[in-house]
Amino acid sequence: MAQADSAGLARSICDAERAAIARALNLLDDHRPAAQEQAAQLLQELAARCREPHRRLVGMTGPPGVGKSSLSAALIRVWRERGLRVGVLAVDPSSPVSGGALLGDRLRMKTAGDDDGVFVRSLSSRGEFGGLSAQVWPMSLVLLAACDLVLVETVGVGQREIDVAATCDTTCFVAQPGSGDSIQFLKAGVLEVPHILVVNKQDLGSLASRTLTELRGALGNLHPDGDWQVPILSTSATEHTGIEALADAIEAHHRWLVERGELAARRRGAQARWVLRRLEQEYGRAGIARLGGEQALLARLAASEQNPFSQYETCRGQLQATA
């Protein structure tokens, strides 16, 4: 793809043209070297054209079966009623045979329909630890250029599956009423994940109320990030109750990040961790040590203005030069 083609595609994405968005996401999912070089050019063009601090990147996580997809669909309806264009990256379990997503069209059928203001992409986790696909970060950059809000829904969360918190601006943890597992997850290391806690299925009555009380009693509401007070909310996706309050809480956390001047740094850190993870998968801990160690590399990447593919290739070049 020539630079002029990259510029034209970037313009079309910023104009929210669906065909251009789909083409860009396909390009990012193509692992051939030529495609990755084209993807790097495109992301560089998007970074130059679309720096919009009002756009939000939101993660939705929680144990399997908690109703994340239904809650996401309810949230999308609220956001659309508020005039927001929404992009969705729905990460599904992988087929052990094809490597493709098993639940592919679940959100598309529920929310998109003929609505040009919603763009849904299903991704396979492909065995990635952390409940996310490897391509979530670069794909989120494309969708942030085209949409007011990007929602990332994970496969499901466990004690180690917390990558969503390192990727998104705002992370919502959805708890299952009557399930001690949710509270145990939070106590055993996932406490640092959520900026917002949600007990879904409020329509279950006393069971949901008891879980809400248990969460409030088990957790302090000050997030490790700083002085953000973590709201603990109750929702019912089926009865569409509490959804407006959840959307308001997500907006409030975004404003908090912007007012403190933390949004840009948070996203640079997310990109740095994405590059670090890819390098670690290819070169192991020894390769990271040759680049100066994890903390030094993260600091260097976070200070860089390059797109993630260019950062990755720069580091690979350094490793190959010292081999």
C-alpha positions, 0 to 999 in steps of 0.5 A: 500500500502506497503512502497515498493509499494509506492516507486515503484509507485513514481519511475514510476511517476518520469519516466512519466509512464501514467498508474502510473500517472493515478493510483496515481491520482485515489488514491488521489481522493479516500477519504477512510481512507486507501486510504488517508494513502496510498496517504500520503506515495506516496506524501512523496516518491515523495517529496524525489525523485523529487525536480525539481525547473525548473518545472512550475505550471501555473494557467489559469483563467478568466470569463466563455466563455472567451476562456480559454480552446482554449487558453490552447490548443494553449499553450500546442501545443507551449510547446510540440513544445518546448519539454516540457511534460505537465500535465493538471488539467481541473476543470469543473462545477459539475453535481448537480446530480452525482457531476461529471464534466460536460465538462469532455473531452473538453481538452483531445479531443483537445490536447492529442490525441496520444501524450504521452507528454500530460496528462489531468485530468478533475476534478469536482469543487464539489461546491468548492468556488474558481474555483478549486477542493479540490484535485488540490493541491495534484494532482498537486504534482503528475503531477509536479513529472512527467511533466515539466509543469502543467497547472490548468484551473479553472471553471471561476473566480468571485470576490471571486473565486481566489484560483488559485492564492494561488495555482499556481506559475504563474497565467494568467487572461484571459479577454473578449474583450468588457466585462466590467466585466473583468475590474470590476473583476480586480478592485474589488479584483481580481487585486492581482490574475494575474501575467500575463493579457491576452486579448484573441480573438484578431481576434475581432479587435478593440473590443480587442484593446479597452479592451487592452487599458482599462486594461492598463489604469485601472491597474498599472502593478506592482504586489503586490507580489513585483517588478514583472512587470505584462505583458498585452498581446493580443492573438488569440487562433483561429488564434494562434497569441500571443501564443509564447509571452504568453508562454515566459511571463510564462517562464519569471515569473518562472525565476523571482521566481527562481532567487529571491529564492521565488519558494519553499516558494510560494509552501509551502505557497500554501500547507499550505493554502490547509491544512488550508482550509480542516481543516476549512471545517471540524472544522470551525473557532473555530477549527482553533482558537484551533490550534493557529489561522490562521496566526500561523497555516499557519506559522507552516504548511509552515515550515513543511516538511510533505506532505499535507495529513500528515500535515492534519492528524497531525492537526486533531490529535491535535484537537481530543486530545484537544476535 
